[in-house]
Amino acid sequence: MVLISPTGHTYPSAAHGASLFPALGQDTGELDLPTEPVPPDPNRLAKLPRRKRTRDRINAERRQRQELIAEQQRQRQAWLTENEEPPPF
């Protein structure tokens, strides 16, 4: 195997995997490649999965959750200002 760097230097190397793993040294046979690539299916866009929730619904749920978290943080800060005492030192 010869590795060629982007600068043009060549680095010859030998594959030693077969000596460590004998199963890797077995011949796999001829590679059967198709002569022509398969053209893309014209209906491939119709095969995409449909959304279960709309983007508007997702954004509304995110806004609602964000408002809920903000309200919980406000309540916690209010509780801390009322009940929290400074350290005794």
SEVOTOR-955580 format. One record per residue (C-alpha): residue number from 1; residue in three letters; x, y, z. Coordinates in nm, 4 decimals. Layout:
<tipas>
@num: NUM residu: ALA x: X y: Y z: Z $
...
</tipas>
This chain:
<tipas>
@num: 1 residu: MET x: 0.0000 y: 0.0000 z: 0.0000 $
@num: 2 residu: VAL x: 0.1366 y: 0.3417 z: -0.0898 $
@num: 3 residu: LEU x: 0.0128 y: 0.6514 z: 0.0930 $
@num: 4 residu: ILE x: 0.0495 y: 0.9853 z: -0.0841 $
@num: 5 residu: SER x: 0.0424 y: 1.3043 z: 0.1223 $
@num: 6 residu: PRO x: -0.1060 y: 1.6334 z: -0.0027 $
@num: 7 residu: THR x: 0.2494 y: 1.7628 z: -0.0487 $
@num: 8 residu: GLY x: 0.3283 y: 1.4769 z: -0.2892 $
@num: 9 residu: HIS x: 0.5466 y: 1.2666 z: -0.0597 $
@num: 10 residu: THR x: 0.4906 y: 0.8936 z: -0.0882 $
@num: 11 residu: TYR x: 0.5006 y: 0.6563 z: 0.2066 $
@num: 12 residu: PRO x: 0.5082 y: 0.2825 z: 0.1283 $
@num: 13 residu: SER x: 0.3517 y: 0.0590 z: 0.3899 $
@num: 14 residu: ALA x: 0.2677 y: -0.3078 z: 0.4290 $
@num: 15 residu: ALA x: -0.0560 y: -0.4332 z: 0.5795 $
@num: 16 residu: HIS x: 0.0262 y: -0.6515 z: 0.8794 $
@num: 17 residu: GLY x: -0.3302 y: -0.7120 z: 0.9952 $
@num: 18 residu: ALA x: -0.3380 y: -1.0602 z: 0.8410 $
@num: 19 residu: SER x: -0.0449 y: -1.1714 z: 1.0567 $
@num: 20 residu: LEU x: -0.2262 y: -1.0589 z: 1.3711 $
@num: 21 residu: PHE x: -0.5753 y: -1.1645 z: 1.2591 $
@num: 22 residu: PRO x: -0.5636 y: -1.4569 z: 1.0123 $
@num: 23 residu: ALA x: -0.9330 y: -1.4176 z: 0.9243 $
@num: 24 residu: LEU x: -0.8483 y: -1.0796 z: 0.7711 $
@num: 25 residu: GLY x: -0.6025 y: -1.2372 z: 0.5286 $
@num: 26 residu: GLN x: -0.8622 y: -1.4453 z: 0.3461 $
@num: 27 residu: ASP x: -0.9562 y: -1.3522 z: -0.0082 $
@num: 28 residu: THR x: -1.3074 y: -1.2131 z: -0.0338 $
@num: 29 residu: GLY x: -1.3447 y: -1.2788 z: -0.4064 $
@num: 30 residu: GLU x: -1.4232 y: -1.0443 z: -0.6898 $
@num: 31 residu: LEU x: -1.6129 y: -0.7268 z: -0.6218 $
@num: 32 residu: ASP x: -1.9410 y: -0.7220 z: -0.8126 $
@num: 33 residu: LEU x: -2.0101 y: -0.3578 z: -0.9002 $
@num: 34 residu: PRO x: -2.3126 y: -0.2524 z: -1.1028 $
@num: 35 residu: THR x: -2.2246 y: -0.1268 z: -1.4494 $
@num: 36 residu: GLU x: -2.4540 y: 0.1768 z: -1.4268 $
@num: 37 residu: PRO x: -2.5676 y: 0.3566 z: -1.1137 $
@num: 38 residu: VAL x: -2.9317 y: 0.3146 z: -1.0229 $
@num: 39 residu: PRO x: -3.1246 y: 0.6345 z: -1.1044 $
@num: 40 residu: PRO x: -3.2901 y: 0.7995 z: -0.8049 $
@num: 41 residu: ASP x: -3.6550 y: 0.7220 z: -0.7479 $
@num: 42 residu: PRO x: -3.8685 y: 1.0151 z: -0.8739 $
@num: 43 residu: ASN x: -4.1138 y: 0.9629 z: -0.5850 $
@num: 44 residu: ARG x: -3.8502 y: 0.9627 z: -0.3126 $
@num: 45 residu: LEU x: -3.9830 y: 1.2853 z: -0.1582 $
@num: 46 residu: ALA x: -4.3226 y: 1.1245 z: -0.1121 $
@num: 47 residu: LYS x: -4.1557 y: 0.8566 z: 0.1006 $
@num: 48 residu: LEU x: -4.0356 y: 1.0974 z: 0.3674 $
@num: 49 residu: PRO x: -4.2002 y: 1.0486 z: 0.7056 $
@num: 50 residu: ARG x: -4.4705 y: 1.2959 z: 0.7987 $
@num: 51 residu: ARG x: -4.4360 y: 1.5211 z: 1.1003 $
@num: 52 residu: LYS x: -4.6455 y: 1.4190 z: 1.3984 $
@num: 53 residu: ARG x: -4.6312 y: 1.7695 z: 1.5447 $
@num: 54 residu: THR x: -4.6153 y: 2.0928 z: 1.3492 $
@num: 55 residu: ARG x: -4.3320 y: 2.3372 z: 1.3925 $
@num: 56 residu: ASP x: -4.5756 y: 2.5920 z: 1.5351 $
@num: 57 residu: ARG x: -4.6902 y: 2.3424 z: 1.7980 $
@num: 58 residu: ILE x: -4.3307 y: 2.2550 z: 1.8867 $
@num: 59 residu: ASN x: -4.2402 y: 2.6242 z: 1.9208 $
@num: 60 residu: ALA x: -4.5518 y: 2.6884 z: 2.1327 $
@num: 61 residu: GLU x: -4.4583 y: 2.3996 z: 2.3635 $
@num: 62 residu: ARG x: -4.1044 y: 2.5353 z: 2.3942 $
@num: 63 residu: ARG x: -4.2320 y: 2.8848 z: 2.4796 $
@num: 64 residu: GLN x: -4.4755 y: 2.7403 z: 2.7347 $
@num: 65 residu: ARG x: -4.2010 y: 2.5318 z: 2.8955 $
@num: 66 residu: GLN x: -3.9644 y: 2.8291 z: 2.9005 $
@num: 67 residu: GLU x: -4.2277 y: 3.0444 z: 3.0732 $
@num: 68 residu: LEU x: -4.2937 y: 2.7673 z: 3.3267 $
@num: 69 residu: ILE x: -3.9237 y: 2.7369 z: 3.4099 $
@num: 70 residu: ALA x: -3.8894 y: 3.1165 z: 3.4388 $
@num: 71 residu: GLU x: -4.1881 y: 3.1293 z: 3.6772 $
@num: 72 residu: GLN x: -4.0399 y: 2.8512 z: 3.8914 $
@num: 73 residu: GLN x: -3.7097 y: 3.0392 z: 3.9082 $
@num: 74 residu: ARG x: -3.8906 y: 3.3611 z: 4.0087 $
@num: 75 residu: GLN x: -4.0775 y: 3.1756 z: 4.2846 $
@num: 76 residu: ARG x: -3.7547 y: 3.0190 z: 4.4102 $
@num: 77 residu: GLN x: -3.5762 y: 3.3540 z: 4.4170 $
@num: 78 residu: ALA x: -3.8712 y: 3.5091 z: 4.6041 $
@num: 79 residu: TRP x: -3.8640 y: 3.2254 z: 4.8575 $
@num: 80 residu: LEU x: -3.4873 y: 3.2633 z: 4.9011 $
@num: 81 residu: THR x: -3.5118 y: 3.6377 z: 4.9641 $
@num: 82 residu: GLU x: -3.7823 y: 3.5813 z: 5.2280 $
@num: 83 residu: ASN x: -3.6427 y: 3.2755 z: 5.4069 $
@num: 84 residu: GLU x: -3.2701 y: 3.2628 z: 5.3470 $
@num: 85 residu: GLU x: -3.0493 y: 3.4100 z: 5.6167 $
@num: 86 residu: PRO x: -2.6851 y: 3.5026 z: 5.5735 $
@num: 87 residu: PRO x: -2.4207 y: 3.2768 z: 5.7284 $
@num: 88 residu: PRO x: -2.3558 y: 3.3397 z: 6.0998 $
@num: 89 residu: PHE x: -1.9971 y: 3.4582 z: 6.0605 $
</tipas>
